[in-house]
């Protein structure tokens, strides 16, 4: 009986401590659960706040158009022909081969901010129409027209001259270029044999879709036009090509032509006046071209 009651007395504290321990365990578990729930709730709140911030930034961001044009740099002309006509050019060329429509307009002349076409074209130019006032423009080396989407147009009486015998008057390299209404020649003419001037009037290198129109290409040089290398299509229209000692036009392989042909690999001709070129030319003297209107 003692043992039985003793066992009972011993067993009762064990049962109570068991439940106390179990209750203590449950309290710890509950505390951990409460902490976990609070952490999850806090994380969700931060995530919501973050998502709200990102959404506001996207909603408030204004889209930027890829077609925005800076009016201070690019001018859309209603018509290139109209602009040239208003400035008083003799030419009525419509530039049917020219493919650009957004161009800066640059004026060159004695009374302009830019006075010298040789200096202006001493670096590559793009997307410009260059209008040159009447006058004589002289330099020691060639006028380099280099770049893309360029129109160079002269008022009546523009003469582009170089005062040495060994370079072209003009080099053209680039794409989509028009040269209109210029008189070009070497100021140093050479002698009647014509072999001491080795430059041409216009040379082309790496040029494509170029139009030479309404120009006076007066030699002393070997040829009015020279296809040097790596050229595409050069349109030659309504020009006067004369007084060149070797021929009207040449190429890098040494071939020489005295008149228009229909199957040239580079030049496409239309309504040009080509005369008095080659070894049997009648030499045209300096005084015929040193003063006055060259057109």
Secondary structure as GFF3:
##gff-version 3
##sequence-region A 1 295
A	DSSP	alpha_helix	2	60	.	.	.	ID=ss1
A	DSSP	alpha_helix	80	87	.	.	.	ID=ss2
A	DSSP	beta_strand	104	108	.	.	.	ID=ss3
A	DSSP	alpha_helix	117	120	.	.	.	ID=ss4
A	DSSP	beta_strand	128	132	.	.	.	ID=ss5
A	DSSP	beta_strand	135	139	.	.	.	ID=ss6
A	DSSP	beta_strand	143	154	.	.	.	ID=ss7
A	DSSP	beta_strand	158	162	.	.	.	ID=ss8
A	DSSP	beta_strand	170	180	.	.	.	ID=ss9
A	DSSP	beta_strand	183	186	.	.	.	ID=ss10
A	DSSP	beta_strand	202	213	.	.	.	ID=ss11
A	DSSP	beta_strand	216	218	.	.	.	ID=ss12
A	DSSP	beta_strand	223	229	.	.	.	ID=ss13
A	DSSP	beta_strand	234	237	.	.	.	ID=ss14
A	DSSP	beta_strand	240	242	.	.	.	ID=ss15
A	DSSP	beta_strand	247	251	.	.	.	ID=ss16
A	DSSP	beta_strand	256	257	.	.	.	ID=ss17
A	DSSP	beta_strand	267	270	.	.	.	ID=ss18
A	DSSP	beta_strand	273	275	.	.	.	ID=ss19
A	DSSP	three_ten_helix	286	288	.	.	.	ID=ss20
###
